Amino acid sequence: MSTTAKTYCLDANVLIQAWQKYYSPKFCPSYWEILNDLGSQGRIFIAEEVFNEITRTEDDLCEWLKASKIPVRKIDGNVTKCLQDIYAKDPTHKTLVDNTKARSLADPWVIAHAISEGAIVVTKEEKVTALNSNRIKIPNVCDNMGVTWINDFEFISALNIQFACTRP
């Protein structure tokens, strides 16, 4: 059994939806403290493209992320090779990005960084199973590439994260 701790590559939606909905720092500040701790330990990271996607909107999450301890991984030659491998493996992988609406631009990079570092992808996306779908999602590509992926609730469970509730 390996003693090396698993690392996790976070998709933008994991941070955005948590901030806006169920783990708002107004009532769950410990979630963001835990993410900072995990970032300091090198257990989690984000792709530079995820960082850019979140910080292009000047808001509280942008400010938090800029000050956070979550490492931001830049594209290097190995990551670029991993991205090329993703596209070469299956032509449908190109539908991961919605070029008409400039959405999901970071998605292939999340997977490429995870492949490069042997990390687990954490995403809010769910696998597309409809045969008539024009697009696929991160979980579809991860499955095709042999990359482990989980959602953020599975991430919390895997790391045995527990939140303490207090009343002012």
Short mmCIF file of the C-alpha atoms (twelve columns), coordinates in Angstrom:
data_MODEL
# 
_entry.id   MODEL 
# 
loop_
_atom_site.group_PDB 
_atom_site.id 
_atom_site.type_symbol 
_atom_site.label_atom_id 
_atom_site.label_alt_id 
_atom_site.label_comp_id 
_atom_site.label_asym_id 
_atom_site.label_seq_id 
_atom_site.Cartn_x 
_atom_site.Cartn_y 
_atom_site.Cartn_z 
_atom_site.pdbx_PDB_model_num 
ATOM 1   C CA . MET A 1   0.000   0.000  0.000   1 
ATOM 2   C CA . SER A 2   1.289   3.431  -0.955  1 
ATOM 3   C CA . THR A 3   1.983   5.926  1.807   1 
ATOM 4   C CA . THR A 4   1.767   8.844  -0.608  1 
ATOM 5   C CA . ALA A 5   -1.304  10.989 0.036   1 
ATOM 6   C CA . LYS A 6   -3.724  11.368 -2.841  1 
ATOM 7   C CA . THR A 7   -3.915  14.736 -4.541  1 
ATOM 8   C CA . TYR A 8   -7.030  16.342 -5.957  1 
ATOM 9   C CA . CYS A 9   -7.464  18.721 -8.897  1 
ATOM 10  C CA . LEU A 10  -10.506 20.938 -8.343  1 
ATOM 11  C CA . ASP A 11  -12.842 22.030 -11.116 1 
ATOM 12  C CA . ALA A 12  -14.062 25.641 -10.989 1 
ATOM 13  C CA . ASN A 13  -17.645 24.629 -10.260 1 
ATOM 14  C CA . VAL A 14  -16.576 23.004 -6.975  1 
ATOM 15  C CA . LEU A 15  -15.504 26.402 -5.668  1 
ATOM 16  C CA . ILE A 16  -18.144 28.546 -7.391  1 
ATOM 17  C CA . GLN A 17  -21.182 26.529 -6.343  1 
ATOM 18  C CA . ALA A 18  -19.902 26.016 -2.803  1 
ATOM 19  C CA . TRP A 19  -19.295 29.763 -2.421  1 
ATOM 20  C CA . GLN A 20  -22.651 30.778 -3.879  1 
ATOM 21  C CA . LYS A 21  -24.824 28.060 -2.384  1 
ATOM 22  C CA . TYR A 22  -24.206 25.474 0.295   1 
ATOM 23  C CA . TYR A 23  -20.825 26.416 1.866   1 
ATOM 24  C CA . SER A 24  -21.028 30.181 1.804   1 
ATOM 25  C CA . PRO A 25  -18.291 31.594 4.026   1 
ATOM 26  C CA . LYS A 26  -21.038 33.506 5.853   1 
ATOM 27  C CA . PHE A 27  -22.251 30.301 7.480   1 
ATOM 28  C CA . CYS A 28  -19.538 27.746 6.747   1 
ATOM 29  C CA . PRO A 29  -16.168 29.498 7.043   1 
ATOM 30  C CA . SER A 30  -14.517 26.250 8.126   1 
ATOM 31  C CA . TYR A 31  -14.899 24.817 4.593   1 
ATOM 32  C CA . TRP A 32  -12.682 27.574 3.212   1 
ATOM 33  C CA . GLU A 33  -10.199 27.214 6.065   1 
ATOM 34  C CA . ILE A 34  -9.986  23.486 5.342   1 
ATOM 35  C CA . LEU A 35  -9.385  24.155 1.636   1 
ATOM 36  C CA . ASN A 36  -6.560  26.517 2.584   1 
ATOM 37  C CA . ASP A 37  -5.060  23.866 4.859   1 
ATOM 38  C CA . LEU A 38  -5.310  21.235 2.124   1 
ATOM 39  C CA . GLY A 39  -3.701  23.670 -0.307  1 
ATOM 40  C CA . SER A 40  -0.839  24.305 2.118   1 
ATOM 41  C CA . GLN A 41  -0.338  20.551 2.447   1 
ATOM 42  C CA . GLY A 42  -0.259  20.112 -1.338  1 
ATOM 43  C CA . ARG A 43  -3.322  17.860 -1.233  1 
ATOM 44  C CA . ILE A 44  -5.391  20.036 -3.593  1 
ATOM 45  C CA . PHE A 45  -4.590  22.286 -6.514  1 
ATOM 46  C CA . ILE A 46  -6.287  24.057 -9.394  1 
ATOM 47  C CA . ALA A 47  -5.294  24.537 -13.002 1 
ATOM 48  C CA . GLU A 48  -4.304  28.057 -14.011 1 
ATOM 49  C CA . GLU A 49  -7.310  28.071 -16.343 1 
ATOM 50  C CA . VAL A 50  -9.636  27.426 -13.389 1 
ATOM 51  C CA . PHE A 51  -7.975  30.289 -11.526 1 
ATOM 52  C CA . ASN A 52  -8.481  32.549 -14.564 1 
ATOM 53  C CA . GLU A 53  -12.114 31.474 -14.950 1 
ATOM 54  C CA . ILE A 54  -12.907 32.378 -11.351 1 
ATOM 55  C CA . THR A 55  -10.836 35.562 -11.130 1 
ATOM 56  C CA . ARG A 56  -12.168 37.130 -14.327 1 
ATOM 57  C CA . THR A 57  -15.166 38.185 -12.230 1 
ATOM 58  C CA . GLU A 58  -14.171 40.601 -9.481  1 
ATOM 59  C CA . ASP A 59  -16.161 39.317 -6.519  1 
ATOM 60  C CA . ASP A 60  -15.610 37.907 -3.047  1 
ATOM 61  C CA . LEU A 61  -14.687 34.434 -4.323  1 
ATOM 62  C CA . CYS A 62  -12.127 36.021 -6.661  1 
ATOM 63  C CA . GLU A 63  -10.560 37.876 -3.740  1 
ATOM 64  C CA . TRP A 64  -10.585 34.776 -1.543  1 
ATOM 65  C CA . LEU A 65  -8.964  32.637 -4.240  1 
ATOM 66  C CA . LYS A 66  -6.250  35.205 -4.934  1 
ATOM 67  C CA . ALA A 67  -5.351  35.205 -1.223  1 
ATOM 68  C CA . SER A 68  -5.789  31.452 -0.740  1 
ATOM 69  C CA . LYS A 69  -3.086  28.853 -0.267  1 
ATOM 70  C CA . ILE A 70  -4.405  26.628 -3.047  1 
ATOM 71  C CA . PRO A 71  -1.571  26.012 -5.514  1 
ATOM 72  C CA . VAL A 72  -2.251  27.091 -9.096  1 
ATOM 73  C CA . ARG A 73  -0.621  24.832 -11.695 1 
ATOM 74  C CA . LYS A 74  0.626   26.378 -14.906 1 
ATOM 75  C CA . ILE A 75  0.632   24.639 -18.257 1 
ATOM 76  C CA . ASP A 76  3.923   22.948 -19.046 1 
ATOM 77  C CA . GLY A 77  5.082   20.574 -21.759 1 
ATOM 78  C CA . ASN A 78  3.836   17.475 -19.957 1 
ATOM 79  C CA . VAL A 79  0.369   18.948 -19.363 1 
ATOM 80  C CA . THR A 80  0.192   19.996 -23.019 1 
ATOM 81  C CA . LYS A 81  1.091   16.431 -24.038 1 
ATOM 82  C CA . CYS A 82  -1.644  15.094 -21.746 1 
ATOM 83  C CA . LEU A 83  -4.160  17.447 -23.388 1 
ATOM 84  C CA . GLN A 84  -3.071  16.226 -26.837 1 
ATOM 85  C CA . ASP A 85  -3.543  12.650 -25.641 1 
ATOM 86  C CA . ILE A 86  -7.054  13.482 -24.428 1 
ATOM 87  C CA . TYR A 87  -8.053  14.824 -27.839 1 
ATOM 88  C CA . ALA A 88  -6.274  12.035 -29.726 1 
ATOM 89  C CA . LYS A 89  -8.005  9.298  -27.711 1 
ATOM 90  C CA . ASP A 90  -11.537 10.156 -28.858 1 
ATOM 91  C CA . PRO A 91  -12.844 12.876 -31.218 1 
ATOM 92  C CA . THR A 92  -15.877 13.420 -28.966 1 
ATOM 93  C CA . HIS A 93  -13.561 14.777 -26.266 1 
ATOM 94  C CA . LYS A 94  -13.511 18.061 -28.194 1 
ATOM 95  C CA . THR A 95  -17.175 18.568 -27.260 1 
ATOM 96  C CA . LEU A 96  -16.076 19.040 -23.649 1 
ATOM 97  C CA . VAL A 97  -15.597 22.725 -24.465 1 
ATOM 98  C CA . ASP A 98  -18.515 24.809 -25.698 1 
ATOM 99  C CA . ASN A 99  -16.695 27.128 -28.088 1 
ATOM 100 C CA . THR A 100 -19.872 28.899 -29.191 1 
ATOM 101 C CA . LYS A 101 -20.507 30.205 -25.691 1 
ATOM 102 C CA . ALA A 102 -16.887 30.173 -24.456 1 
ATOM 103 C CA . ARG A 103 -17.892 27.870 -21.611 1 
ATOM 104 C CA . SER A 104 -16.016 25.062 -19.955 1 
ATOM 105 C CA . LEU A 105 -12.732 26.333 -21.364 1 
ATOM 106 C CA . ALA A 106 -10.825 25.053 -18.338 1 
ATOM 107 C CA . ASP A 107 -12.390 21.572 -18.342 1 
ATOM 108 C CA . PRO A 108 -9.887  19.782 -20.584 1 
ATOM 109 C CA . TRP A 109 -7.032  21.399 -18.682 1 
ATOM 110 C CA . VAL A 110 -8.407  20.129 -15.363 1 
ATOM 111 C CA . ILE A 111 -8.198  16.589 -16.739 1 
ATOM 112 C CA . ALA A 112 -4.786  17.151 -18.345 1 
ATOM 113 C CA . HIS A 113 -3.329  18.460 -15.073 1 
ATOM 114 C CA . ALA A 114 -4.843  15.513 -13.195 1 
ATOM 115 C CA . ILE A 115 -3.281  13.065 -15.655 1 
ATOM 116 C CA . SER A 116 0.064   14.848 -15.446 1 
ATOM 117 C CA . GLU A 117 0.115   14.685 -11.641 1 
ATOM 118 C CA . GLY A 118 -1.736  11.429 -11.076 1 
ATOM 119 C CA . ALA A 119 -4.446  13.362 -9.248  1 
ATOM 120 C CA . ILE A 120 -8.148  12.742 -8.748  1 
ATOM 121 C CA . VAL A 121 -10.514 15.200 -10.443 1 
ATOM 122 C CA . VAL A 122 -13.139 16.812 -8.200  1 
ATOM 123 C CA . THR A 123 -16.111 18.224 -10.121 1 
ATOM 124 C CA . LYS A 124 -19.794 19.020 -9.718  1 
ATOM 125 C CA . GLU A 125 -20.451 17.769 -13.249 1 
ATOM 126 C CA . GLU A 126 -22.306 14.535 -13.793 1 
ATOM 127 C CA . LYS A 127 -21.667 12.009 -16.509 1 
ATOM 128 C CA . VAL A 128 -23.720 12.455 -19.673 1 
ATOM 129 C CA . THR A 129 -25.438 9.202  -20.545 1 
ATOM 130 C CA . ALA A 130 -27.894 10.337 -23.240 1 
ATOM 131 C CA . LEU A 131 -26.916 8.927  -26.609 1 
ATOM 132 C CA . ASN A 132 -28.231 11.974 -28.467 1 
ATOM 133 C CA . SER A 133 -26.207 14.514 -26.480 1 
ATOM 134 C CA . ASN A 134 -23.982 16.879 -28.471 1 
ATOM 135 C CA . ARG A 135 -21.640 17.418 -25.546 1 
ATOM 136 C CA . ILE A 136 -19.885 15.349 -22.949 1 
ATOM 137 C CA . LYS A 137 -18.728 16.296 -19.472 1 
ATOM 138 C CA . ILE A 138 -15.590 15.932 -17.389 1 
ATOM 139 C CA . PRO A 139 -16.669 12.560 -15.928 1 
ATOM 140 C CA . ASN A 140 -17.117 11.088 -19.430 1 
ATOM 141 C CA . VAL A 141 -13.619 12.104 -20.487 1 
ATOM 142 C CA . CYS A 142 -12.123 10.999 -17.169 1 
ATOM 143 C CA . ASP A 143 -13.691 7.563  -17.586 1 
ATOM 144 C CA . ASN A 144 -12.399 7.345  -21.166 1 
ATOM 145 C CA . MET A 145 -8.894  8.336  -20.035 1 
ATOM 146 C CA . GLY A 146 -8.790  6.152  -16.918 1 
ATOM 147 C CA . VAL A 147 -8.753  9.148  -14.560 1 
ATOM 148 C CA . THR A 148 -10.516 8.866  -11.215 1 
ATOM 149 C CA . TRP A 149 -13.141 11.540 -10.619 1 
ATOM 150 C CA . ILE A 150 -15.441 12.299 -7.704  1 
ATOM 151 C CA . ASN A 151 -17.889 15.009 -6.760  1 
ATOM 152 C CA . ASP A 152 -17.230 17.451 -3.940  1 
ATOM 153 C CA . PHE A 153 -19.351 15.526 -1.423  1 
ATOM 154 C CA . GLU A 154 -17.336 12.370 -2.145  1 
ATOM 155 C CA . PHE A 155 -14.191 14.497 -1.751  1 
ATOM 156 C CA . ILE A 156 -15.345 15.630 1.696   1 
ATOM 157 C CA . SER A 157 -16.075 12.025 2.641   1 
ATOM 158 C CA . ALA A 158 -12.776 10.703 1.254   1 
ATOM 159 C CA . LEU A 159 -10.815 13.211 3.327   1 
ATOM 160 C CA . ASN A 160 -13.026 12.670 6.376   1 
ATOM 161 C CA . ILE A 161 -13.778 16.384 6.576   1 
ATOM 162 C CA . GLN A 162 -16.169 17.366 9.332   1 
ATOM 163 C CA . PHE A 163 -17.670 20.764 9.925   1 
ATOM 164 C CA . ALA A 164 -18.375 22.214 13.338  1 
ATOM 165 C CA . CYS A 165 -21.571 24.198 13.701  1 
ATOM 166 C CA . THR A 166 -21.717 26.960 16.270  1 
ATOM 167 C CA . ARG A 167 -24.224 29.555 17.217  1 
ATOM 168 C CA . PRO A 168 -23.131 33.142 17.859  1 
# 
